[in-house]
Amino acid sequence: MQKRSFERGDKARQLIEYDASTRQEVIRTLASEDGLRLVLDIVQENFEDMNPQTRDLIFKTQVLPFLQIVTSPEVISSLVLEQAVGTIYNVLFGIDGSRAARWLNFICGVLEVDTTNEGSAMLLEASLHTFSRIADLNSTAPIQDNLHAVAQRFETVFASMSNKTGMGSRLHQSRLHLDRIHQRLETGKLFPMGTPEKKVKNESKVAFIANRETPGGRHNNDFDDICQIKIMPSFEEICSLRAEYLPVNNPLQWHIDGMDGLLDRNFRLLREDTVGQLRDAIHHELSPHAQQSQLRKLVYPKSIVVNLEFNWLSGLYFEVDFPQPAPVKNYTPVAREMWWQSSKRLQPGALVCLIIQKDVVLFCTVTHRDMSPRRKKENVLPQDPVPPQNRAEPRTLWKSSTRGSVVLTLVDSRYTNTQVVLDLFSPKRPTMSLVEFPGVILPAFEPALQALQSMKVAQNLPFSELFVPWAFDNFDLADMAPPLYATQPGFAFDLRCIMKDDTSFYVRVDQPSNVKYVQDHSILDGAQAHALISCLKRKLGLIQGPPGTGKSYTGVALVKVLLANKYAVKTRLGPILCVTYTNHALDQLLEALLDNNVTSQIVRIGSQSKSERLEKFNLQTVAKDTARTKMEKKERWSTAERLSLCEDDFRALDLKKEVPITRLKTYIQQTYPHHHDQLFSLVQTGGFYGVKTESPQATITSWLDSAAKDSAHPRPVDQLKNINVWEMSQKERQNLYNRWCRDYRADADEKVRHIVSSHKAAKQGYDSVQDEMHLRCLAEADVIGATTAGLARRLDVFRRLPCKFMLCEEAGEVLESHILTAFLPSVEHAILIGDQQQLRPQVQNYDLSSENPRGGAQYSLDISLFERLVSSNKSPMGCGAPFSTLETQRRMHPSIARLIRETQYTKLKDDPSVSGYPEIMGMRKRLFWLDHRQREGGPDPDAMSTSHWNSHEIDMTVALVNHLIQQGEYKHGDIAVLTPYLGQLHRLRKRLDELFAIVVGGRDREDLKQAAYGDYQDKDSPMVKAALSRTLRVATVDNFQGEEAKVVVISLVRSNTQNKCGFLRTPNRINVLLSRAQHGMYIIGNSETSIHVPMWAQVVEILKQGQNIGTSLELQCPRHPDTPIAVSTPEDFPKFSPEGGCNLRNAIRIFSTTLSFAWSLALDRLVAVTIHALSDAETLVRKSAW
């Protein structure tokens, strides 16, 4: 590239903006040897000796275009250009930062001359962006004093520009870059987090502050800095008896202040909740007398590594054999296969560990065998080096009656772990146990933990000043600042897209808005309109949505408005990132955007969608239609060749448990040639040497066995290097042979470790090409949809996106550590929608839950960021941020809504539409608590969880559901059965599945599987079950939030003399339970057990006032509504309400059937027979009616 390429700045910018392929070529060329010389020419220009006109010309035609190229968002975010961009910035930095300091000082000088025009603002932003990247990419930047001086000079320039009229709004990006520079250089310009002169919150209150041992020193994986902590526990950590350092929910007791302290707290608590349970389970396995872990585990003793393999795409994997579990040893092959498949043990993706001689622990994941065919160099067909007829049949979990087999890969393929696997594949392999953790998969927690570590290093989390639980009274969030992009001169949000009359209505962030006008003329009610406008005016919008108030509806309206105004600002806003906790909620949100014609430019992340409509919007599907650039094709081919070469090199080693003699012979020839010649080339016979003719194996055997035993002390092996092999004693020969084998294995092991390392580097490059394509697809979308877990897994890609908007639904259900990952560095405007009074995030370790009365509140891991933000700032972790609350519910009949209105939401209103809901077919009342005193069962002996069940309620629920379905009124999804316990769900599922076609949600399936209740697949049974059109949904309360049904039947389960409510003692869970039904709700439970919980006592009192609680439930025959039918036991249903009606209806049915039969007889037999039959039918009707 010639210097004149920069002499026309516009053309230089056009080159990188033209298309991805041209952009990649330009940057790669600029990072080449010739291109870097050009960069040096620009940076090292002697600007001081130039006259002002020449200097300005060079600046406009060379420096400014160069700055804009190297700070282009497409260039900075590119994965395939990452190395090239890093090279350019390293050249800018120089050896000690002096080159960058000199150049940046020159730019400051230019800016100081003129700070009044818009071009100066553009130059300042580009310069500071470049400075920020230099500081980010060079670890020694903070210690360069010359850069500190430059930062202070830029601060002065910025202050001067900010004081000019109309310039402030143009400098918001420059302010962000400057703050980032100060942060990286540690120049202290950022707002200090925790200074002694501030007034401590709640100073007047007396609080006990416990002395806690700070982190570090407990074991070899305990550090003050979370970035040094390995995600998986070390052996020393597993064996440690000292309690881990866990930060409490009081910032004054943290070992580190501010945002770093918040990230530290979230990392340590999340790791304890996930990895901590693995640690304790393994500790219990190593020390059986230790306290039992809450985590269920399965142990396969006497396991051995039987094979090592290498795949060009997945790398090193190994096969482990173990004795078949006792229950299946005597099974037939078919039964054994069915057992393994139904048990869901050792499924691909499962996390396991190998415990080796009780002193080494190795974490692995189960993987597929031969996961991807090896590519052929001609790129035509997969290469199969082993002919099919010579291939050994692969071992599986169930092929053998005595041994099972599973294929594993290392979680961490570092040097030491790879060597452990190689040592296990040897003749003297140690004994080991394979330990499985059912239901635990690494992607569920590892990405979030790694993200928290990355955020601490990068220090680029937006809104950090809002998230930190300030320990000081003088920090107030009541006046939340608007999003930066909305402060540009003349900008206003146009709400025309949601107005009924298609007229424009503008919302300006610095002016009051007429909410009443929006309520009257838009598709929103008053509270929704207020919430929408408030969220548009605040950079962090918070909406509380009680059940049925239209949280998702309001979210869709917000997305619609944001997209409609996307191009009204000069700043590039990028896609809207929509994040939810569950796949179900994400599907609903994205389908709502399609239904309301908001946009079809949607990309959904993840493969767990149940929506057929969203299949074509999946990232993998969209990426198939995206062409690779020339450079990407070249890079992918190059890295694929490197990966294939790794496989070739591994196969060439031909690793076996025993060292192959032919390979040992070659090794001896290369390393000890004189010994090789003595042993294999010549043979001593009668004092003469002849040519060796026997096989290498025979030679070695003969050599080892032919020497006489020597009682003398053998010479050390090192002294045998120059001794003739035939002149050694038998012991010396054996020692030398063992040294050869050990050296050969050490040499082969070193080659394997090198192959693994090379493969890891090549795989990163191979994946980067695919990620680059995905990045382009995502950048072109209007809306990107992802669950919090799915986003964390692809965080490296997402962090490169220029997303200014982020909307999170179900924010109250998401762990703070997970939702923090959704705040990408580019986000300027975030909206969280949730309800802190409904379900909180689920935690695995009950010791960390706020519901645990024995110390769990001090950690409160299950308190979401949403709840913290809206909580009063008088509490230690509360922030007191302003939020909006939706008020009108459109789900529940008023009689049902009253249960949560008088206990939880005093301002909740009913939409008029809910008063017109029809009565429940077959029932006298739409709301009723069927009270009983039948005792519960459990804890469940079939599961590791402490789950409970109640057989009476199971029978009663099945009978009631059967009665409801027989009305013929309710269709797919209209009826739901809810219960708080997996044990009850498991039994309900089995009973109901015998009668109906039922649906069990994905999250409940996973929970059931993890609790050892086996797997469940929805299935349509023949005959009557198929005719019911899958009417029934069965779920736990925790997995039904956000969903609804026309009729809900609830089994409370708990019924005991201790009056323990278990899960249903917290208002949050009770609230969710009572707010799922639209038309009718029936509760089956023991009120005496429940009323000791305050909220249940209120609910029971409300039900008593309406006479909606009792020991018998009144049914209603549709044809005879005045006929009284009361049932109190399961047996009463077939007795008093056969086939969903009443006895009178049954009698009529019998009469009609008999009459029809009689008429049939009349056609074939005598009339007398007919009269006799009619007489019998009449008598039967009268008897049945009475």
KALINGI-V499654 format. One record per residue. N is the residue number from 0. SS is DSSP state (a for helix, b for strand, c for the rest). OMEGA is omega as a letter, one per 20 degrees, with the letter a starting at -180 (NA if undefined). Layout:
N_SS_OMEGA / N_SS_OMEGA
This chain:
0_c_a / 1_c_a / 2_a_a / 3_a_r / 4_a_r / 5_a_a / 6_c_r / 7_c_a / 8_a_a / 9_a_a / 10_a_r / 11_a_r / 12_a_r / 13_a_r / 14_a_a / 15_a_r / 16_a_a / 17_a_r / 18_c_a / 19_a_a / 20_a_r / 21_a_r / 22_a_a / 23_a_r / 24_a_a / 25_a_a / 26_a_r / 27_a_r / 28_a_r / 29_a_r / 30_c_r / 31_c_a / 32_a_r / 33_a_a / 34_a_a / 35_a_r / 36_a_r / 37_a_r / 38_a_r / 39_a_r / 40_a_a / 41_a_a / 42_a_a / 43_c_r / 44_c_a / 45_c_a / 46_a_a / 47_a_a / 48_a_a / 49_c_r / 50_c_a / 51_a_a / 52_a_r / 53_a_a / 54_a_r / 55_a_a / 56_a_r / 57_a_a / 58_a_a / 59_a_a / 60_a_a / 61_a_a / 62_a_a / 63_a_r / 64_a_r / 65_a_r / 66_a_a / 67_a_r / 68_a_a / 69_a_r / 70_c_r / 71_c_a / 72_a_r / 73_a_r / 74_a_a / 75_a_a / 76_a_a / 77_c_r / 78_c_a / 79_c_r / 80_c_a / 81_a_a / 82_a_a / 83_a_r / 84_a_r / 85_a_r / 86_a_r / 87_a_a / 88_a_r / 89_a_r / 90_a_r / 91_a_a / 92_a_a / 93_c_a / 94_c_a / 95_c_r / 96_c_a / 97_a_r / 98_a_r / 99_a_a / 100_a_a / 101_a_a / 102_a_a / 103_a_r / 104_a_r / 105_a_r / 106_a_r / 107_a_r / 108_a_r / 109_a_a / 110_a_a / 111_a_a / 112_a_a / 113_c_a / 114_c_a / 115_c_a / 116_c_a / 117_a_r / 118_a_r / 119_a_r / 120_a_r / 121_a_r / 122_a_r / 123_a_a / 124_a_a / 125_a_a / 126_a_a / 127_a_r / 128_a_r / 129_a_r / 130_a_a / 131_a_r / 132_a_r / 133_a_r / 134_a_a / 135_a_a / 136_a_a / 137_c_a / 138_c_a / 139_c_a / 140_a_a / 141_a_a / 142_a_r / 143_c_a / 144_a_a / 145_a_r / 146_a_r / 147_a_r / 148_a_r / 149_a_r / 150_a_r / 151_a_r / 152_a_r / 153_a_r / 154_a_r / 155_a_r / 156_a_a / 157_a_r / 158_a_r / 159_a_r / 160_a_a / 161_a_a / 162_c_r / 163_c_a / 164_c_r / 165_c_a / 166_c_a / 167_a_a / 168_a_a / 169_a_a / 170_a_a / 171_a_r / 172_a_r / 173_a_r / 174_a_r / 175_a_r / 176_a_a / 177_a_r / 178_a_r / 179_a_r / 180_a_r / 181_a_a / 182_a_a / 183_a_a / 184_a_r / 185_c_r / 186_c_r / 187_c_a / 188_c_a / 189_c_a / 190_c_a / 191_c_a / 192_c_r / 193_c_r / 194_c_a / 195_c_a / 196_c_a / 197_c_a / 198_c_a / 199_b_r / 200_c_r / 201_c_a / 202_c_a / 203_c_a / 204_c_r / 205_c_a / 206_c_r / 207_c_r / 208_c_a / 209_c_r / 210_c_a / 211_c_r / 212_c_a / 213_c_a / 214_c_r / 215_c_r / 216_c_a / 217_c_a / 218_c_a / 219_c_r / 220_c_r / 221_c_a / 222_c_r / 223_c_a / 224_c_a / 225_a_a / 226_a_r / 227_a_a / 228_c_r / 229_c_a / 230_c_a / 231_c_a / 232_c_r / 233_c_r / 234_a_r / 235_a_r / 236_a_a / 237_a_a / 238_a_a / 239_c_r / 240_c_a / 241_c_a / 242_c_r / 243_c_r / 244_c_r / 245_c_a / 246_c_r / 247_c_a / 248_c_r / 249_c_a / 250_a_a / 251_a_a / 252_a_r / 253_c_r / 254_c_r / 255_c_a / 256_c_r / 257_a_a / 258_a_r / 259_a_r / 260_a_r / 261_a_r / 262_a_r / 263_a_a / 264_a_a / 265_a_r / 266_a_a / 267_a_a / 268_a_r / 269_a_r / 270_a_r / 271_a_a / 272_a_a / 273_a_a / 274_a_r / 275_a_r / 276_a_r / 277_a_r / 278_a_a / 279_a_r / 280_a_r / 281_a_r / 282_a_r / 283_a_r / 284_a_r / 285_a_a / 286_c_a / 287_c_a / 288_c_r / 289_c_a / 290_c_a / 291_c_r / 292_c_r / 293_c_a / 294_c_r / 295_c_r / 296_c_r / 297_b_a / 298_b_r / 299_b_a / 300_b_r / 301_b_r / 302_b_r / 303_b_r / 304_b_a / 305_b_a / 306_b_r / 307_b_r / 308_b_r / 309_b_r / 310_b_a / 311_c_a / 312_c_a / 313_c_r / 314_b_a / 315_b_r / 316_b_a / 317_b_a / 318_b_a / 319_b_r / 320_b_r / 321_b_r / 322_b_r / 323_c_r / 324_c_a / 325_a_a / 326_a_a / 327_a_a / 328_c_a / 329_c_r / 330_c_r / 331_c_r / 332_a_a / 333_a_r / 334_a_r / 335_a_r / 336_a_r / 337_a_r / 338_a_a / 339_a_a / 340_a_a / 341_a_a / 342_a_a / 343_c_r / 344_c_r / 345_c_r / 346_c_r / 347_c_a / 348_c_a / 349_b_r / 350_b_r / 351_b_r / 352_b_r / 353_b_r / 354_b_a / 355_b_r / 356_c_r / 357_c_r / 358_c_r / 359_b_r / 360_b_a / 361_b_a / 362_b_a / 363_b_r / 364_b_r / 365_b_a / 366_c_r / 367_c_r / 368_c_a / 369_c_a / 370_c_a / 371_c_a / 372_c_r / 373_c_a / 374_c_r / 375_c_a / 376_c_r / 377_c_r / 378_c_r / 379_c_a / 380_c_r / 381_c_a / 382_c_r / 383_c_a / 384_c_a / 385_c_r / 386_c_a / 387_a_a / 388_a_a / 389_a_a / 390_c_r / 391_c_r / 392_c_a / 393_c_r / 394_c_r / 395_c_r / 396_c_a / 397_c_a / 398_c_a / 399_c_r / 400_c_a / 401_c_a / 402_b_r / 403_b_a / 404_b_a / 405_b_a / 406_b_a / 407_b_r / 408_b_a / 409_b_r / 410_c_a / 411_c_a / 412_c_r / 413_c_a / 414_a_a / 415_a_a / 416_a_r / 417_a_r / 418_a_r / 419_a_r / 420_a_r / 421_a_r / 422_a_r / 423_a_r / 424_c_a / 425_c_a / 426_c_a / 427_c_a / 428_c_r / 429_c_r / 430_c_a / 431_b_r / 432_b_r / 433_b_a / 434_b_r / 435_b_r / 436_b_a / 437_b_r / 438_b_a / 439_b_r / 440_b_a / 441_a_a / 442_a_a / 443_a_a / 444_c_a / 445_a_a / 446_a_a / 447_a_r / 448_a_r / 449_a_r / 450_a_r / 451_a_r / 452_a_r / 453_a_r / 454_a_r / 455_a_r / 456_a_a / 457_a_a / 458_c_a / 459_c_r / 460_c_r / 461_c_r / 462_c_a / 463_a_r / 464_a_r / 465_a_a / 466_a_a / 467_c_r / 468_c_a / 469_c_a / 470_c_a / 471_b_a / 472_c_a / 473_c_r / 474_c_a / 475_c_r / 476_c_a / 477_c_r / 478_c_a / 479_c_r / 480_c_r / 481_c_r / 482_c_a / 483_a_a / 484_a_a / 485_a_a / 486_a_r / 487_c_a / 488_c_r / 489_c_a / 490_c_r / 491_c_r / 492_b_r / 493_b_a / 494_c_a / 495_a_a / 496_a_r / 497_a_r / 498_b_a / 499_c_a / 500_c_r / 501_c_r / 502_c_a / 503_c_r / 504_c_a / 505_b_r / 506_b_r / 507_c_a / 508_c_a / 509_c_a / 510_c_r / 511_c_a / 512_c_a / 513_c_a / 514_a_a / 515_a_r / 516_a_r / 517_a_r / 518_a_a / 519_a_a / 520_a_a / 521_b_r / 522_c_a / 523_c_r / 524_c_a / 525_a_a / 526_a_r / 527_a_r / 528_a_r / 529_a_a / 530_a_a / 531_a_a / 532_a_r / 533_a_a / 534_a_r / 535_a_a / 536_a_a / 537_c_r / 538_c_r / 539_b_a / 540_b_a / 541_b_a / 542_b_r / 543_b_a / 544_b_r / 545_c_a / 546_c_r / 547_c_a / 548_c_r / 549_c_r / 550_a_a / 551_a_r / 552_a_r / 553_a_r / 554_a_r / 555_a_r / 556_a_r / 557_a_r / 558_a_r / 559_a_r / 560_a_a / 561_a_r / 562_a_r / 563_a_a / 564_c_a / 565_c_a / 566_c_r / 567_c_r / 568_c_a / 569_c_a / 570_c_r / 571_c_a / 572_c_r / 573_c_a / 574_c_r / 575_b_r / 576_b_r / 577_b_a / 578_b_r / 579_b_r / 580_c_a / 581_c_r / 582_a_r / 583_a_a / 584_a_r / 585_a_r / 586_a_r / 587_a_a / 588_a_a / 589_a_r / 590_a_r / 591_a_r / 592_a_r / 593_a_a / 594_a_a / 595_c_r / 596_c_r / 597_c_r / 598_c_r / 599_c_r / 600_c_a / 601_b_r / 602_b_r / 603_b_r / 604_c_r / 605_c_a / 606_c_a / 607_c_r / 608_c_r / 609_c_a / 610_c_r / 611_c_a / 612_c_a / 613_c_a / 614_a_a / 615_a_r / 616_a_r / 617_b_a / 618_a_a / 619_a_r / 620_a_a / 621_a_a / 622_a_r / 623_a_a / 624_c_a / 625_c_a / 626_c_r / 627_c_r / 628_c_r / 629_a_a / 630_a_r / 631_a_r / 632_a_a / 633_a_a / 634_a_a / 635_a_r / 636_a_a / 637_a_a / 638_a_r / 639_a_r / 640_a_r / 641_a_r / 642_a_r / 643_a_r / 644_a_r / 645_a_r / 646_a_r / 647_a_a / 648_a_r / 649_a_a / 650_a_a / 651_a_r / 652_a_r / 653_c_a / 654_c_r / 655_c_r / 656_c_r / 657_c_a / 658_c_r / 659_c_a / 660_a_a / 661_a_r / 662_a_r / 663_a_r / 664_a_r / 665_a_a / 666_a_r / 667_a_a / 668_a_a / 669_a_a / 670_a_a / 671_c_a / 672_a_a / 673_a_r / 674_a_r / 675_a_a / 676_a_r / 677_a_a / 678_a_a / 679_a_a / 680_a_a / 681_b_r / 682_b_a / 683_b_r / 684_b_r / 685_c_r / 686_c_r / 687_b_r / 688_b_r / 689_b_a / 690_b_a / 691_c_a / 692_c_a / 693_c_a / 694_c_r / 695_a_a / 696_a_r / 697_a_r / 698_a_a / 699_a_a / 700_a_r / 701_a_a / 702_a_a / 703_a_a / 704_a_a / 705_a_a / 706_c_r / 707_c_r / 708_c_a / 709_c_a / 710_c_a / 711_c_a / 712_c_a / 713_c_r / 714_c_r / 715_c_a / 716_a_a / 717_a_r / 718_a_a / 719_a_a / 720_c_a / 721_c_r / 722_c_r / 723_c_a / 724_a_a / 725_a_a / 726_a_a / 727_c_r / 728_c_a / 729_a_r / 730_a_r / 731_a_r / 732_a_a / 733_a_r / 734_a_r / 735_a_r / 736_a_r / 737_a_r / 738_a_r / 739_a_a / 740_a_a / 741_a_r / 742_a_r / 743_a_r / 744_a_r / 745_a_r / 746_a_r / 747_a_r / 748_a_r / 749_a_r / 750_a_r / 751_a_r / 752_a_r / 753_a_r / 754_a_r / 755_a_r / 756_a_r / 757_a_r / 758_a_a / 759_a_r / 760_a_r / 761_a_a / 762_a_r / 763_a_r / 764_a_r / 765_a_r / 766_a_a / 767_a_r / 768_a_r / 769_a_r / 770_a_r / 771_a_r / 772_a_r / 773_a_r / 774_a_r / 775_a_r / 776_a_a / 777_a_a / 778_a_a / 779_c_a / 780_c_r / 781_c_a / 782_b_r / 783_b_a / 784_b_r / 785_b_r / 786_b_r / 787_a_r / 788_a_r / 789_a_r / 790_a_a / 791_a_a / 792_a_a / 793_c_a / 794_a_a / 795_a_r / 796_a_a / 797_a_a / 798_c_r / 799_c_a / 800_c_r / 801_c_a / 802_c_r / 803_c_a / 804_b_r / 805_b_r / 806_b_a / 807_b_r / 808_c_a / 809_c_a / 810_a_r / 811_a_a / 812_a_a / 813_c_r / 814_c_a / 815_a_a / 816_a_a / 817_a_a / 818_a_r / 819_a_r / 820_c_a / 821_c_r / 822_c_a / 823_c_a / 824_c_a / 825_c_a / 826_c_r / 827_c_a / 828_b_a / 829_b_r / 830_b_r / 831_b_a / 832_b_a / 833_b_r / 834_c_a / 835_c_r / 836_c_r / 837_c_a / 838_c_r / 839_c_r / 840_c_r / 841_c_r / 842_c_a / 843_c_a / 844_c_a / 845_a_r / 846_a_a / 847_a_a / 848_c_r / 849_c_r / 850_c_a / 851_c_a / 852_c_a / 853_c_r / 854_c_a / 855_a_a / 856_a_a / 857_a_r / 858_c_r / 859_c_r / 860_c_a / 861_c_r / 862_c_a / 863_c_r / 864_a_r / 865_a_a / 866_a_r / 867_a_a / 868_a_a / 869_a_r / 870_c_a / 871_c_r / 872_c_r / 873_c_r / 874_c_a / 875_c_a / 876_c_a / 877_c_a / 878_c_r / 879_c_r / 880_c_r / 881_c_r / 882_c_r / 883_b_a / 884_b_r / 885_b_a / 886_c_a / 887_b_a / 888_b_a / 889_c_a / 890_c_a / 891_c_r / 892_c_a / 893_a_a / 894_a_r / 895_a_a / 896_a_a / 897_a_a / 898_a_r / 899_a_r / 900_a_a / 901_c_a / 902_c_a / 903_c_a / 904_c_a / 905_c_a / 906_c_a / 907_c_a / 908_b_r / 909_b_r / 910_c_a / 911_a_a / 912_a_a / 913_a_r / 914_a_a / 915_a_r / 916_c_r / 917_c_r / 918_c_r / 919_c_a / 920_c_r / 921_c_a / 922_b_r / 923_c_a / 924_c_r / 925_c_a / 926_b_a / 927_b_r / 928_b_r / 929_b_a / 930_b_r / 931_c_r / 932_c_r / 933_c_a / 934_c_r / 935_c_r / 936_b_r / 937_b_j / 938_c_a / 939_c_a / 940_c_a / 941_c_a / 942_c_r / 943_c_a / 944_c_r / 945_c_a / 946_c_a / 947_b_r / 948_b_a / 949_c_a / 950_a_r / 951_a_a / 952_a_r / 953_a_a / 954_a_a / 955_a_r / 956_a_r / 957_a_a / 958_a_a / 959_a_r / 960_a_r / 961_a_r / 962_a_a / 963_a_a / 964_a_a / 965_c_r / 966_c_r / 967_c_a / 968_c_a / 969_c_a / 970_c_a / 971_c_r / 972_c_a / 973_c_a / 974_b_r / 975_b_r / 976_b_a / 977_b_r / 978_b_a / 979_c_a / 980_c_r / 981_a_r / 982_a_r / 983_a_r / 984_a_a / 985_a_a / 986_a_r / 987_a_a / 988_a_a / 989_a_a / 990_a_a / 991_a_a / 992_a_r / 993_c_a / 994_c_a / 995_c_r / 996_c_a / 997_b_r / 998_b_r / 999_b_a / 1000_c_a / 1001_a_a / 1002_a_r / 1003_a_r / 1004_a_r / 1005_a_r / 1006_a_r / 1007_a_r / 1008_a_a / 1009_a_r / 1010_c_r / 1011_c_r / 1012_c_r / 1013_c_a / 1014_c_r / 1015_c_r / 1016_c_r / 1017_c_r / 1018_c_r / 1019_c_r / 1020_c_a / 1021_c_r / 1022_c_a / 1023_a_a / 1024_a_r / 1025_a_a / 1026_a_a / 1027_c_r / 1028_c_r / 1029_c_a / 1030_c_a / 1031_b_r / 1032_b_r / 1033_b_a / 1034_b_r / 1035_b_a / 1036_a_a / 1037_a_a / 1038_a_r / 1039_c_r / 1040_c_a / 1041_c_r / 1042_c_a / 1043_c_r / 1044_b_r / 1045_b_r / 1046_b_r / 1047_b_r / 1048_b_a / 1049_b_r / 1050_b_a / 1051_c_r / 1052_c_a / 1053_c_r / 1054_c_a / 1055_c_a / 1056_c_r / 1057_c_a / 1058_c_r / 1059_c_a / 1060_c_r / 1061_a_a / 1062_a_a / 1063_a_r / 1064_a_a / 1065_c_r / 1066_a_a / 1067_a_a / 1068_a_r / 1069_a_r / 1070_a_r / 1071_a_a / 1072_a_a / 1073_c_a / 1074_c_a / 1075_c_a / 1076_b_r / 1077_b_a / 1078_b_a / 1079_b_a / 1080_b_a / 1081_b_a / 1082_b_r / 1083_b_a / 1084_b_a / 1085_c_a / 1086_a_r / 1087_a_r / 1088_a_a / 1089_a_a / 1090_c_r / 1091_c_r / 1092_c_a / 1093_a_a / 1094_a_r / 1095_a_r / 1096_a_r / 1097_a_a / 1098_a_r / 1099_a_r / 1100_a_r / 1101_a_a / 1102_a_r / 1103_a_r / 1104_a_r / 1105_c_a / 1106_c_a / 1107_c_r / 1108_b_a / 1109_b_a / 1110_c_r / 1111_c_a / 1112_b_a / 1113_b_r / 1114_b_a / 1115_c_r / 1116_c_a / 1117_c_a / 1118_c_a / 1119_c_a / 1120_c_a / 1121_c_r / 1122_c_a / 1123_c_r / 1124_b_r / 1125_b_r / 1126_b_r / 1127_c_r / 1128_c_r / 1129_a_a / 1130_a_a / 1131_a_a / 1132_a_r / 1133_a_a / 1134_a_a / 1135_a_a / 1136_c_r / 1137_a_r / 1138_a_r / 1139_a_a / 1140_c_r / 1141_c_a / 1142_a_r / 1143_a_r / 1144_a_r / 1145_a_r / 1146_a_r / 1147_a_r / 1148_a_r / 1149_a_r / 1150_a_a / 1151_a_a / 1152_a_a / 1153_a_r / 1154_a_r / 1155_a_r / 1156_a_a / 1157_a_r / 1158_a_r / 1159_a_r / 1160_a_a / 1161_a_a / 1162_a_a / 1163_a_a / 1164_c_a / 1165_c_r / 1166_a_a / 1167_a_r / 1168_a_r / 1169_a_a / 1170_a_r / 1171_a_r / 1172_a_r / 1173_a_r / 1174_a_r / 1175_a_a / 1176_a_a / 1177_a_r / 1178_a_a / 1179_a_r / 1180_a_a / 1181_a_r / 1182_a_a / 1183_a_a / 1184_a_a / 1185_c_NA
